[in-house]
Amino acid sequence: MPVETRLLFPADPFSDAMKSPFRRLACASLKFSLCWLLLGSGLARAGEVAPRRLCVTSAAITDEIADDTPLDTRREVAIHIVAPRNGVGSGVVVARSTSPVAGLAATIGDLHRQGTAAVFSAAQLQVRYAAREGAKNRFRPDKGMRGAGGRTFYDGLVLAAPSDALTVPIWVTARVPAGAVPGDYEGKLSVTRGTDAPVTVPVTLTVCAWKSPDPKDFISHAGLIESPESVALKYGVPYWSDKHFALIGSVLAHLAQIGNKVLTVSAIENTQLGNYQSMIRFVQDGERLTVDFNVLDRYLAVYAEHCPPPQVFYVYVWDNHFDLDRNGKWRPASVTVVDKATGKISSRSFAFNTAEAEKYFQEVMDGVRQRARRLGWKDESIMLGTASDSWPSRATTEMFRRVAPYARWVVNSHTFVRQINGVEVGYLACVRAGATKEGMGWRDPRIETRFQRDKHDRECSPERWRSLVEQALVCGYCGQGRIGADFWHVVLPGGRAEEEMDNRAGCSGWTGNLMLNCSSCAMLAAGPDGAVSTARFEALRECLQDCEARIAIEKVLVDADLRKRLGADLVKRCTAELAKRARIVDRPDGPEPGRPWGQLSRDLFELATEVEEQAGGSR
């Protein structure tokens, strides 16, 4: 009888002291060759041969799993999930074979709490498979779904296992109801492939007593930007068709799951976000031009169907290549024009210092305000975008002050900017680290976020997204801004391949290292029928839940009366735990070995529960 092989890859025998990039490359090549030599020879435990056998081993959701990833043979093969009530948690194992894993499937049943009748229903558990998203696309080493050393890793989470892969991370995600009974629930995941004997993986779900807020009520900020045109081009559907809006809805439904705070719409073409068309446009009927809001209306309807009111609703009205140049010459902006009779698309251009521009933007902002009010959104959420290290000229800011005196500006910059030519900045995504700000960023009434612009290969790893928002809070920001949701690699009109819509060639004059793709263009992946989650998105989701627990503790600590209720010992433990986490989230590679994120989250949730109970605010 063949021996079931779960653990095959050896522990890393190579010294960490080999710092030379040439030696590292040689070692990586040698490790890869040795690992596949072992697989190819069919070596198994007890010296038996298991050709083409399916091997399953454990991993963390923050691991970058690629075909050449050495898997840890010393780790117990099991899934451990930690989640708060009303929250979400995930675990993962990795299936690998020397032949494509066609027919791979994983199933899970109810989980049971030992010694009690409590059951965690399988209906609240989801099994997904990480696809090698990006295999067909051209990713630069510091962009897209690239990990350390520029390797493409398995990221997009789909419902069916890919049939042509040799490595498949299998994800189990638990969505915990608000009324779930806290405790440890146990069950089994069964992994099968064709006629191979099933591999059984123990699953443990720890439901913590602390209850996470609904995502719409998250205080920590995640500012993801949606790209309608990327969606149309990725799926090959006509712009603004029923199918297009349905696909956009699949993106927005995911953003709602993390309480995304930002809604962006365009009133001009060819901005830094790469849009060919403006969402608000002209309709031409003979010689008559009228401002048309039909596309915007449908977009807002889809948004309102899936998402809560945005904290920031900004209209893209300006970019730094549409204003005065260095010689004092006005560079015109352009707006999409649709011919009513033929449907033909063209553009109309005008400079910001013209009466035509002011009339257009007056109608735009009046129309936007009316629609926001009908949806119950506050005027203070309506903003103008987007400035960068370059600002609109004084004449332009004065024009917009006349047409929309209630609207503040959106700025993405290297430095802190709180006003532009005397007009308040309402939303800032800043590159600068937190040396100039103090902690507890959630306390600042200004919406000032961190733009994690690094451009290094670690920046896109799940490990980094597991801590970035909490790192921003510790540095005094309210969270992370300027993140791409769905700026996927697409083929642009005319058949010319591009990496992403963001800052497509010739589209904008933005400073290169403020481009969206310096952080992440697409936190979601393009699945077969619409947007799907990714390893990075799930890491971000769990990070936000941790942030809400941290904020719950900090809110009590800064309230003098509530703090007294905790007692000296609990205050000391809270202070020590938050300081420890501040050190951890500042590490680019995450927690120290032996302290997985799940354990850290459980400790935080338990502490938040104790604090809320002592403060009299248990939810």
Secondary structure, DSSP 8 states (H G I E B T S, - for coil): --------S----S-TT---HHHHHHHHHHHHHHHHHHHHHTB-GGG-B-TT--EEEEE-TTS---TT----TTS-S-EEEEEEET-EEEEEEEEE-SS--TTEEEEE--EEETTSS-EE-GGGEEEEEEE-TTTTS---TTSSSB-GGG-B---EEESS--SS-SEEEEEEEEE--TT---EEEEEEEEEEETTS--EEEEEEEEEEEEE---GGG--SEEEEE--HHHHHHHHT--TTSHHHHHHHHHHHHHHHTTT--EEEEESSSS-TT--SS-SSEEEEETTEEEEE-HHHHHHHHHHHHHS---SEEEEE---TTSSB-TTS-B--EEEEEEETTT--EEEEEE-TTSHHHHHHHHHHHHHHHHHHHHTT--GGGEEEEEE-SS---HHHHHHHHHH-TT-EEEEEESS---EETTEEEEEEEE-S-GGGS-S-GGG-SSEEEE-----SGGGGSHHHHTTHHHHHHHTT-SEEEEEESS----EETTTEE-S-STT-TTS----GGGSGGGT-S-SSEEETTEEE-BHHHHHHHHHHHHHHHHHHHHHHHTSHHHHHHH-HHHHHHHHHHHHHHHHHHT-TT-S-TT--HHHHHHHHHHHHHHHHHHHT---
